[in-house]
């Protein structure tokens, strides 16, 4: 294997991970600046905030895991084992996807007849569940 190619791909993946939480942080910032912004409606607004917060928290914990992996920091057990951190971070990701699935399910079945958002909500629910697989 060409190690330089490996390093380039690893760095590209890491940069993508570092920047992947940015849209969630910006969405939270927009909500706190303008409380009238409620993408999932007023009833499901708390679920939206929880989902976005968990999706922003997951990469932050994953960055800590990366620092343990490259031995810049020690893990919670005082060694360089990053697996407990990974498992802890994935719990936040899974919880955020479960919250999104519940919200999309409720949105889909609270729609009035004739509205076209049901398909979008069901697609969102399927994508949230498939992210857990």
N, C-alpha and C positions, 0 to 999 in steps of 0.2 A: 504494500500500500504506500502511496506517496504521502508522506507525513505533511508536506507543505499543503497539499490539497486538503488533508484532514484538518489542519489548523485553520485554513481559510474558511472551510465549511462550519467548523465549530464556532469560530468568531462571528460569522454571519448569523448563525442560529442564536447566539447569545445576544447580539445586538437586537435581533427581532424580539427576543424575550424581554429585553430591557425596555423596548418601546411599546410592547403590546399592552401595557397597562395604561398608557397615555390616554386613549379614547375614553376609558372608564373614569379616569380622574377628571378629564375635561367635562364629561357628562355630569359628574357630581358637582363640579364647580358651577356649571350652568344652573343646576337645580338650586343650589344655595344662593346664587346671585338673584335668581328670579323664581320665587316659589310657585308662580303660576304655571311653570313648565312641568307637566305631568304626562309623560309619554304613554304610560299604561292606564291613565285615568286616575281620578282621585281615590277610588276604592283600593286600587292596587299600588298606589304610590309608595307606601312603605316597603312593599316587596321589591319595587324597582330600585330604591335606595340601597336595600340590603344586597341585592344582586350586584349592583355596580361596585359597592364597597368590597364585597368578597372577591370580585373579579380584579380589583386593583390590589388587594392584599395578597392574592396568590402569587403573582410574579415577584412581589417584594420579598416574600419568604423564600421563593426560588432563587433570588439573587444571593441571599444569605447562604443557601445551600451551595451555590456555585463557589462562594468564597471559602467554604469549608472544603469543597472538592479540590480546589487548587491550593489548599493549605495556607490561606492567608488568615484564616480564623479557625478556632476550634469549635467543634459541635457541642451540643448540650451535655454530652457525656464526658467532655474533656478530651476527646480524641478527634480524629479527622473522618469519622464515619458520618456520611451525609444521608444515609438511608432514613433515619428517623425524621429528619427535616423534610425530606421529599414526601414521606407518607403524611406528615402533618400538613404540608402545603396542598397536597392533592385532596385532602379532606375539605379544605376551603373551596377548591375548584368544584368538587362534587356537590357541595352544599349550594354553591351559587347556581349550578345547573339544575338542581332540584327546585330551587326557588323560582328560577326562570320557567321551568316546566309547569309548575303549579300556576304561575301567573298566566302563561299562555293558554293553559287548559281553561282557567276561569274566564279569560278574555274570549275564547272561542265559544263557550257555552253561555255567555252573557250577551252575545250579539243578538240584535233584533233580526227578524227575517228580512231578507233582501240586502243585508249588508255584506260586502265582499271581503271583510277582514277575517272571516272565519278560516279561510284557507291559509292566510298568512299566519294566523295564530296556531293552527295545527302544524304548519311547517316549522314554526319556531319551537313548538313542543317536541317534535320529532328530532330536530337538530340538537336541542338541549339534551335529550336522552341519548342520542348517538354520540355526543361528546363524552359521555360517561363510559362508553364501551371501550 
